Amino acid sequence: MRVLVTGGAGYLGSVCAAHLVDTGHEVVVLDDLSTGHRDAVPDGCRFVEGDLAEAAAPILAEGVDGVLHFAAKSLVGESMEHPDRYWRGNVLTTFALLEAMREAGTPRLVFSSTAAAYGEPDQVPITEDSATRPTNTYGATKLAIDHAITSYAAAYGLAGVSLRYFNVAGAYGRFGERHAVETHLIPIVLQVAAGQRASVQLYGEDWPTPDGTCIRDYIHVDDLAEAHVLALQHATPKQHRIYNLGSGTGFSVREVIDACREVTGHPIPTQPAPRRAGDPAVLVASNELAHRELGWRPTRSDLTRIVTDAWRFASERLPHDA
């Protein structure tokens, strides 16, 4: 297939683009490099630097079999302080993409959605039919896009798949996580191990969990990429399917820190901090629907494997005297 990967110079987009190339697909990466990196575009991809709302249509007009749509703003805190950036940057640009796909007759779309669409869950593990009550603007914009894809599938025959991620980490070869503003736990803990931060903040130590810290579901980015390839292959005209992507297992903040200590050999100090508003105690995905309909199971999402791969990637980017 000939596939357009929007946001393909970012963390998730670059790994998925690399997987597509490695499995024999022709890939075009579109990215404005506002948060992505030119050197993260995989070899063998055609790269187009440009704004999604303007640059997607000419690419799609050349003939594309499917789109993997990663391009988005994704900082929860920023989304609450500047919601205009998120409604414009996520929803309006995706609407422009959907219209360009309709005009070009592009048949398939796999959308990078999020567990933030659920908000605080009524039950754990979270299934795809759980209530969607996002607690932040970021999650609300992703949910709005999910609704739009449902409409386009019903009205225009689009074959749509939304993949709702939980916590993605790890690395794939030379492709890994490197955000200018880092908000994800594992890379933050590894920054402490690398001497780039003094300590890790524990946002609450009295949660109703075995060790008092929040529990989250972590998935290896390799497993995530395989799910995207399967979703592209299984997308069905006039249907919009939604799947959770998680390991089905939760790890506490303390367990993650202990795994990072073991892998890196660094003590990694912690610092107590107040709870953050809107943080649920436990977020764990059910991945049964993805297994049943896509044939997908995570096989690399052991916490030690995730941390080892993430640390290898981070270590390779440290100064030689670090």
Salt bridges, closest charged atoms under 4 A:
GLU26 OE2 - ARG2 NE 3.05
ASP39 OD1 - ARG178 NH2 2.56
ASP43 OD1 - ARG174 NH2 3.62
GLU62 OE1 - ARG2 NH2 3.11
GLU62 OE1 - ARG46 NH1 2.76
GLU78 OE2 - ARG85 NH1 3.09
GLU99 OE2 - ARG102 NE 3.11
ASP122 OD1 - ARG133 NH2 2.80
ASP146 OD2 - ARG164 NH2 2.97
GLU177 OE2 - HIS179 ND1 3.61
GLU177 OE2 - HIS184 ND1 2.48
GLU182 OE1 - HIS179 ND1 3.07
GLU182 OE2 - HIS184 ND1 3.66
GLU205 OE2 - ARG254 NH2 2.65
ASP206 OD1 - ARG275 NE 3.16
ASP222 OD1 - HIS19 NE2 2.88
ASP222 OD2 - ARG300 NE 3.31
ASP223 OD1 - ARG300 NH1 2.91
GLU226 OE2 - ARG300 NH2 2.71
ASP258 OD1 - ARG261 NH1 3.03
ASP279 OD1 - ARG216 NH2 3.82
ASP279 OD2 - ARG276 NE 3.01
GLU288 OE2 - ARG297 NH1 3.08
GLU293 OE2 - ARG241 NH2 2.59
ASP309 OD2 - HIS220 NE2 2.75
ASP309 OD2 - ARG305 NE 2.87
GLU316 OE2 - ARG312 NH1 3.39
